[in-house]
Amino acid sequence: MTTLDWHGTGISARGPVAGVAAQLLLLAALGSGAGLRPVGWLAGTAYAVILAAILTGALLRSRARSLGPAGLVTLARAELVGGVTALVAMDLLGAHAPAAFVVALAAVALVLDGVDGHVARRTGTVSALGARFDMEVDAFLILVLSVFVARSAGPWVLAIGLMRYAFVAAGRLAPWLRAPLPPSFARKTVAASQGVILVVVAAGVAAPPVAAGLAGLALGLLAWSFGRDTGWLWRHRRTPARPPIPALT
């Protein structure tokens, strides 16, 4: 039994702890290469610690012994997103963050997006926890990229990153929105396109009108996808059973 075993449960905290260490190493590299300021260090470190706490709690709830090989790939992606978060936090407070570093980290995270699922299938370690972890990393990356892009393209771009969280919040008020959705290639394609488009816009390789058009396209596709799913959930919502009509005597 090691100190990385969670209080005798057999659940290892090695993955989350390694994630914090990897995040600090990445922040150190960004400090040297991108001039990461103290606010970036603070944001990146807070992100890593919060992520480790959430992952440890998720492992305990799911009774999974560890993240597994696919989960470790997702964890690597998550730490890259932590680097993007640190740079964007620095940029928000007026200390210019080099777009090349934001784009490079986000691009690698996007490329690895298809790797964790492949590893999970090849190793027979597909799990609900792994799928949820992957989805949350994707959603947070889109949110952070939309914040970065909004500084040049306009605050309306924030809707791209906030839409998924608004949908989750709406599910708190309308439980039928939390029902599982059927698999959809269109949904996956739209989700994947968001990160790609935001990275292209963040890279500054397109003229401002073209960049705005691309961001608008991403937002339109996302609104269509969420609208389509919301319509499906509405049509298949469960209707509460009506009480029987008392017999007339």
DRENVEX-474370 format. One record per residue (C-alpha): residue number from 1; residue in three letters; x, y, z. Coordinates in steps of 0.25 Angstrom, whole numbers. Layout:
BEGIN
<node i="NUM" aa="ALA" X="X" Y="Y" Z="Z"/>
...
***
This chain:
BEGIN
<node i="1" aa="MET" X="0" Y="0" Z="0"/>
<node i="2" aa="THR" X="6" Y="13" Z="-4"/>
<node i="3" aa="THR" X="2" Y="28" Z="0"/>
<node i="4" aa="LEU" X="-4" Y="29" Z="-14"/>
<node i="5" aa="ASP" X="-14" Y="18" Z="-11"/>
<node i="6" aa="TRP" X="-27" Y="26" Z="-6"/>
<node i="7" aa="HIS" X="-29" Y="22" Z="8"/>
<node i="8" aa="GLY" X="-28" Y="7" Z="6"/>
<node i="9" aa="THR" X="-39" Y="7" Z="-5"/>
<node i="10" aa="GLY" X="-29" Y="2" Z="-16"/>
<node i="11" aa="ILE" X="-32" Y="14" Z="-24"/>
<node i="12" aa="SER" X="-19" Y="20" Z="-29"/>
<node i="13" aa="ALA" X="-17" Y="36" Z="-28"/>
<node i="14" aa="ARG" X="-4" Y="34" Z="-36"/>
<node i="15" aa="GLY" X="-11" Y="39" Z="-49"/>
<node i="16" aa="PRO" X="-16" Y="52" Z="-44"/>
<node i="17" aa="VAL" X="-4" Y="55" Z="-36"/>
<node i="18" aa="ALA" X="5" Y="52" Z="-48"/>
<node i="19" aa="GLY" X="-4" Y="62" Z="-55"/>
<node i="20" aa="VAL" X="-1" Y="73" Z="-46"/>
<node i="21" aa="ALA" X="14" Y="70" Z="-47"/>
<node i="22" aa="ALA" X="13" Y="70" Z="-62"/>
<node i="23" aa="GLN" X="5" Y="83" Z="-62"/>
<node i="24" aa="LEU" X="16" Y="90" Z="-54"/>
<node i="25" aa="LEU" X="26" Y="86" Z="-63"/>
<node i="26" aa="LEU" X="18" Y="91" Z="-75"/>
<node i="27" aa="LEU" X="16" Y="104" Z="-68"/>
<node i="28" aa="ALA" X="31" Y="105" Z="-65"/>
<node i="29" aa="ALA" X="34" Y="103" Z="-80"/>
<node i="30" aa="LEU" X="24" Y="114" Z="-84"/>
<node i="31" aa="GLY" X="31" Y="123" Z="-74"/>
<node i="32" aa="SER" X="44" Y="121" Z="-81"/>
<node i="33" aa="GLY" X="38" Y="121" Z="-96"/>
<node i="34" aa="ALA" X="26" Y="130" Z="-95"/>
<node i="35" aa="GLY" X="29" Y="139" Z="-83"/>
<node i="36" aa="LEU" X="18" Y="134" Z="-75"/>
<node i="37" aa="ARG" X="14" Y="144" Z="-64"/>
<node i="38" aa="PRO" X="10" Y="141" Z="-49"/>
<node i="39" aa="VAL" X="-4" Y="142" Z="-53"/>
<node i="40" aa="GLY" X="-2" Y="131" Z="-63"/>
<node i="41" aa="TRP" X="5" Y="122" Z="-53"/>
<node i="42" aa="LEU" X="-6" Y="125" Z="-43"/>
<node i="43" aa="ALA" X="-17" Y="121" Z="-53"/>
<node i="44" aa="GLY" X="-10" Y="109" Z="-58"/>
<node i="45" aa="THR" X="-7" Y="104" Z="-44"/>
<node i="46" aa="ALA" X="-21" Y="106" Z="-39"/>
<node i="47" aa="TYR" X="-26" Y="98" Z="-52"/>
<node i="48" aa="ALA" X="-17" Y="86" Z="-49"/>
<node i="49" aa="VAL" X="-20" Y="85" Z="-34"/>
<node i="50" aa="ILE" X="-35" Y="86" Z="-37"/>
<node i="51" aa="LEU" X="-34" Y="76" Z="-48"/>
<node i="52" aa="ALA" X="-27" Y="66" Z="-39"/>
<node i="53" aa="ALA" X="-37" Y="68" Z="-28"/>
<node i="54" aa="ILE" X="-49" Y="66" Z="-38"/>
<node i="55" aa="LEU" X="-42" Y="54" Z="-44"/>
<node i="56" aa="THR" X="-39" Y="47" Z="-31"/>
<node i="57" aa="GLY" X="-54" Y="49" Z="-27"/>
<node i="58" aa="ALA" X="-59" Y="43" Z="-40"/>
<node i="59" aa="LEU" X="-50" Y="31" Z="-38"/>
<node i="60" aa="LEU" X="-55" Y="29" Z="-24"/>
<node i="61" aa="ARG" X="-70" Y="30" Z="-29"/>
<node i="62" aa="SER" X="-68" Y="21" Z="-41"/>
<node i="63" aa="ARG" X="-59" Y="11" Z="-33"/>
<node i="64" aa="ALA" X="-49" Y="11" Z="-44"/>
<node i="65" aa="ARG" X="-35" Y="7" Z="-39"/>
<node i="66" aa="SER" X="-28" Y="17" Z="-48"/>
<node i="67" aa="LEU" X="-30" Y="25" Z="-60"/>
<node i="68" aa="GLY" X="-25" Y="14" Z="-70"/>
<node i="69" aa="PRO" X="-16" Y="17" Z="-82"/>
<node i="70" aa="ALA" X="-27" Y="24" Z="-90"/>
<node i="71" aa="GLY" X="-30" Y="33" Z="-78"/>
<node i="72" aa="LEU" X="-15" Y="37" Z="-77"/>
<node i="73" aa="VAL" X="-15" Y="41" Z="-91"/>
<node i="74" aa="THR" X="-27" Y="50" Z="-88"/>
<node i="75" aa="LEU" X="-20" Y="55" Z="-76"/>
<node i="76" aa="ALA" X="-8" Y="59" Z="-84"/>
<node i="77" aa="ARG" X="-19" Y="67" Z="-93"/>
<node i="78" aa="ALA" X="-24" Y="73" Z="-81"/>
<node i="79" aa="GLU" X="-11" Y="78" Z="-76"/>
<node i="80" aa="LEU" X="-9" Y="84" Z="-90"/>
<node i="81" aa="VAL" X="-22" Y="91" Z="-88"/>
<node i="82" aa="GLY" X="-17" Y="96" Z="-75"/>
<node i="83" aa="GLY" X="-5" Y="103" Z="-82"/>
<node i="84" aa="VAL" X="-15" Y="109" Z="-92"/>
<node i="85" aa="THR" X="-23" Y="114" Z="-79"/>
<node i="86" aa="ALA" X="-10" Y="120" Z="-73"/>
<node i="87" aa="LEU" X="-7" Y="128" Z="-86"/>
<node i="88" aa="VAL" X="-21" Y="133" Z="-88"/>
<node i="89" aa="ALA" X="-22" Y="137" Z="-73"/>
<node i="90" aa="MET" X="-9" Y="145" Z="-75"/>
<node i="91" aa="ASP" X="-15" Y="151" Z="-88"/>
<node i="92" aa="LEU" X="-28" Y="155" Z="-81"/>
<node i="93" aa="LEU" X="-20" Y="164" Z="-71"/>
<node i="94" aa="GLY" X="-13" Y="171" Z="-82"/>
<node i="95" aa="ALA" X="0" Y="164" Z="-83"/>
<node i="96" aa="HIS" X="1" Y="159" Z="-97"/>
<node i="97" aa="ALA" X="1" Y="144" Z="-99"/>
<node i="98" aa="PRO" X="8" Y="139" Z="-111"/>
<node i="99" aa="ALA" X="-3" Y="134" Z="-120"/>
<node i="100" aa="ALA" X="7" Y="124" Z="-126"/>
<node i="101" aa="PHE" X="8" Y="117" Z="-113"/>
<node i="102" aa="VAL" X="-7" Y="117" Z="-111"/>
<node i="103" aa="VAL" X="-9" Y="111" Z="-124"/>
<node i="104" aa="ALA" X="2" Y="100" Z="-123"/>
<node i="105" aa="LEU" X="-3" Y="95" Z="-110"/>
<node i="106" aa="ALA" X="-18" Y="95" Z="-114"/>
<node i="107" aa="ALA" X="-15" Y="88" Z="-128"/>
<node i="108" aa="VAL" X="-7" Y="77" Z="-121"/>
<node i="109" aa="ALA" X="-19" Y="75" Z="-111"/>
<node i="110" aa="LEU" X="-28" Y="74" Z="-123"/>
<node i="111" aa="VAL" X="-20" Y="64" Z="-130"/>
<node i="112" aa="LEU" X="-19" Y="56" Z="-118"/>
<node i="113" aa="ASP" X="-34" Y="56" Z="-117"/>
<node i="114" aa="GLY" X="-35" Y="44" Z="-126"/>
<node i="115" aa="VAL" X="-24" Y="36" Z="-119"/>
<node i="116" aa="ASP" X="-30" Y="34" Z="-105"/>
<node i="117" aa="GLY" X="-43" Y="28" Z="-111"/>
<node i="118" aa="HIS" X="-34" Y="19" Z="-120"/>
<node i="119" aa="VAL" X="-26" Y="15" Z="-109"/>
<node i="120" aa="ALA" X="-38" Y="12" Z="-100"/>
<node i="121" aa="ARG" X="-44" Y="3" Z="-111"/>
<node i="122" aa="ARG" X="-31" Y="-4" Z="-114"/>
<node i="123" aa="THR" X="-28" Y="-7" Z="-99"/>
<node i="124" aa="GLY" X="-43" Y="-11" Z="-96"/>
<node i="125" aa="THR" X="-43" Y="1" Z="-85"/>
<node i="126" aa="VAL" X="-55" Y="8" Z="-91"/>
<node i="127" aa="SER" X="-63" Y="14" Z="-79"/>
<node i="128" aa="ALA" X="-73" Y="25" Z="-75"/>
<node i="129" aa="LEU" X="-63" Y="32" Z="-67"/>
<node i="130" aa="GLY" X="-53" Y="33" Z="-79"/>
<node i="131" aa="ALA" X="-64" Y="38" Z="-88"/>
<node i="132" aa="ARG" X="-68" Y="48" Z="-79"/>
<node i="133" aa="PHE" X="-54" Y="53" Z="-76"/>
<node i="134" aa="ASP" X="-51" Y="54" Z="-91"/>
<node i="135" aa="MET" X="-64" Y="62" Z="-93"/>
<node i="136" aa="GLU" X="-61" Y="72" Z="-82"/>
<node i="137" aa="VAL" X="-47" Y="74" Z="-86"/>
<node i="138" aa="ASP" X="-52" Y="77" Z="-100"/>
<node i="139" aa="ALA" X="-63" Y="87" Z="-95"/>
<node i="140" aa="PHE" X="-53" Y="94" Z="-86"/>
<node i="141" aa="LEU" X="-43" Y="96" Z="-98"/>
<node i="142" aa="ILE" X="-54" Y="102" Z="-106"/>
<node i="143" aa="LEU" X="-58" Y="111" Z="-95"/>
<node i="144" aa="VAL" X="-43" Y="116" Z="-93"/>
<node i="145" aa="LEU" X="-41" Y="118" Z="-108"/>
<node i="146" aa="SER" X="-54" Y="126" Z="-110"/>
<node i="147" aa="VAL" X="-49" Y="135" Z="-99"/>
<node i="148" aa="PHE" X="-36" Y="137" Z="-106"/>
<node i="149" aa="VAL" X="-42" Y="139" Z="-119"/>
<node i="150" aa="ALA" X="-53" Y="149" Z="-114"/>
<node i="151" aa="ARG" X="-42" Y="159" Z="-111"/>
<node i="152" aa="SER" X="-40" Y="161" Z="-126"/>
<node i="153" aa="ALA" X="-53" Y="156" Z="-132"/>
<node i="154" aa="GLY" X="-63" Y="162" Z="-122"/>
<node i="155" aa="PRO" X="-70" Y="157" Z="-109"/>
<node i="156" aa="TRP" X="-81" Y="150" Z="-117"/>
<node i="157" aa="VAL" X="-71" Y="138" Z="-120"/>
<node i="158" aa="LEU" X="-72" Y="135" Z="-105"/>
<node i="159" aa="ALA" X="-86" Y="128" Z="-108"/>
<node i="160" aa="ILE" X="-78" Y="117" Z="-115"/>
<node i="161" aa="GLY" X="-71" Y="113" Z="-102"/>
<node i="162" aa="LEU" X="-83" Y="116" Z="-93"/>
<node i="163" aa="MET" X="-94" Y="109" Z="-101"/>
<node i="164" aa="ARG" X="-91" Y="95" Z="-95"/>
<node i="165" aa="TYR" X="-90" Y="100" Z="-81"/>
<node i="166" aa="ALA" X="-103" Y="108" Z="-83"/>
<node i="167" aa="PHE" X="-109" Y="95" Z="-88"/>
<node i="168" aa="VAL" X="-104" Y="87" Z="-75"/>
<node i="169" aa="ALA" X="-110" Y="98" Z="-67"/>
<node i="170" aa="ALA" X="-123" Y="98" Z="-74"/>
<node i="171" aa="GLY" X="-124" Y="83" Z="-71"/>
<node i="172" aa="ARG" X="-124" Y="86" Z="-56"/>
<node i="173" aa="LEU" X="-137" Y="93" Z="-58"/>
<node i="174" aa="ALA" X="-143" Y="84" Z="-69"/>
<node i="175" aa="PRO" X="-139" Y="69" Z="-65"/>
<node i="176" aa="TRP" X="-143" Y="64" Z="-79"/>
<node i="177" aa="LEU" X="-131" Y="71" Z="-85"/>
<node i="178" aa="ARG" X="-122" Y="62" Z="-77"/>
<node i="179" aa="ALA" X="-127" Y="49" Z="-84"/>
<node i="180" aa="PRO" X="-117" Y="42" Z="-92"/>
<node i="181" aa="LEU" X="-116" Y="45" Z="-107"/>
<node i="182" aa="PRO" X="-114" Y="35" Z="-118"/>
<node i="183" aa="PRO" X="-100" Y="34" Z="-125"/>
<node i="184" aa="SER" X="-99" Y="45" Z="-136"/>
<node i="185" aa="PHE" X="-88" Y="46" Z="-146"/>
<node i="186" aa="ALA" X="-93" Y="60" Z="-149"/>
<node i="187" aa="ARG" X="-92" Y="64" Z="-134"/>
<node i="188" aa="LYS" X="-78" Y="59" Z="-134"/>
<node i="189" aa="THR" X="-74" Y="66" Z="-146"/>
<node i="190" aa="VAL" X="-79" Y="79" Z="-142"/>
<node i="191" aa="ALA" X="-72" Y="78" Z="-128"/>
<node i="192" aa="ALA" X="-59" Y="75" Z="-135"/>
<node i="193" aa="SER" X="-61" Y="87" Z="-144"/>
<node i="194" aa="GLN" X="-62" Y="97" Z="-133"/>
<node i="195" aa="GLY" X="-47" Y="95" Z="-128"/>
<node i="196" aa="VAL" X="-42" Y="94" Z="-142"/>
<node i="197" aa="ILE" X="-48" Y="107" Z="-146"/>
<node i="198" aa="LEU" X="-45" Y="114" Z="-133"/>
<node i="199" aa="VAL" X="-30" Y="110" Z="-134"/>
<node i="200" aa="VAL" X="-30" Y="116" Z="-149"/>
<node i="201" aa="VAL" X="-36" Y="129" Z="-144"/>
<node i="202" aa="ALA" X="-27" Y="130" Z="-132"/>
<node i="203" aa="ALA" X="-15" Y="127" Z="-142"/>
<node i="204" aa="GLY" X="-18" Y="140" Z="-149"/>
<node i="205" aa="VAL" X="-15" Y="134" Z="-163"/>
<node i="206" aa="ALA" X="-29" Y="139" Z="-168"/>
<node i="207" aa="ALA" X="-33" Y="154" Z="-171"/>
<node i="208" aa="PRO" X="-42" Y="159" Z="-160"/>
<node i="209" aa="PRO" X="-55" Y="158" Z="-169"/>
<node i="210" aa="VAL" X="-51" Y="144" Z="-172"/>
<node i="211" aa="ALA" X="-48" Y="141" Z="-157"/>
<node i="212" aa="ALA" X="-61" Y="147" Z="-153"/>
<node i="213" aa="GLY" X="-68" Y="138" Z="-164"/>
<node i="214" aa="LEU" X="-62" Y="126" Z="-159"/>
<node i="215" aa="ALA" X="-65" Y="128" Z="-144"/>
<node i="216" aa="GLY" X="-80" Y="132" Z="-149"/>
<node i="217" aa="LEU" X="-80" Y="118" Z="-156"/>
<node i="218" aa="ALA" X="-75" Y="111" Z="-144"/>
<node i="219" aa="LEU" X="-86" Y="118" Z="-135"/>
<node i="220" aa="GLY" X="-97" Y="115" Z="-146"/>
<node i="221" aa="LEU" X="-93" Y="100" Z="-147"/>
<node i="222" aa="LEU" X="-93" Y="99" Z="-132"/>
<node i="223" aa="ALA" X="-106" Y="106" Z="-130"/>
<node i="224" aa="TRP" X="-112" Y="96" Z="-140"/>
<node i="225" aa="SER" X="-106" Y="84" Z="-133"/>
<node i="226" aa="PHE" X="-112" Y="88" Z="-120"/>
<node i="227" aa="GLY" X="-125" Y="92" Z="-126"/>
<node i="228" aa="ARG" X="-126" Y="78" Z="-133"/>
<node i="229" aa="ASP" X="-123" Y="71" Z="-120"/>
<node i="230" aa="THR" X="-132" Y="79" Z="-112"/>
<node i="231" aa="GLY" X="-143" Y="76" Z="-121"/>
<node i="232" aa="TRP" X="-141" Y="61" Z="-121"/>
<node i="233" aa="LEU" X="-141" Y="62" Z="-105"/>
<node i="234" aa="TRP" X="-154" Y="69" Z="-105"/>
<node i="235" aa="ARG" X="-160" Y="59" Z="-115"/>
<node i="236" aa="HIS" X="-156" Y="48" Z="-106"/>
<node i="237" aa="ARG" X="-158" Y="53" Z="-93"/>
<node i="238" aa="ARG" X="-165" Y="45" Z="-83"/>
<node i="239" aa="THR" X="-179" Y="50" Z="-80"/>
<node i="240" aa="PRO" X="-183" Y="48" Z="-65"/>
<node i="241" aa="ALA" X="-194" Y="38" Z="-63"/>
<node i="242" aa="ARG" X="-208" Y="44" Z="-61"/>
<node i="243" aa="PRO" X="-215" Y="39" Z="-48"/>
<node i="244" aa="PRO" X="-227" Y="30" Z="-51"/>
<node i="245" aa="ILE" X="-241" Y="36" Z="-53"/>
<node i="246" aa="PRO" X="-249" Y="32" Z="-41"/>
<node i="247" aa="ALA" X="-261" Y="23" Z="-45"/>
<node i="248" aa="LEU" X="-275" Y="29" Z="-43"/>
<node i="249" aa="THR" X="-283" Y="22" Z="-33"/>
***
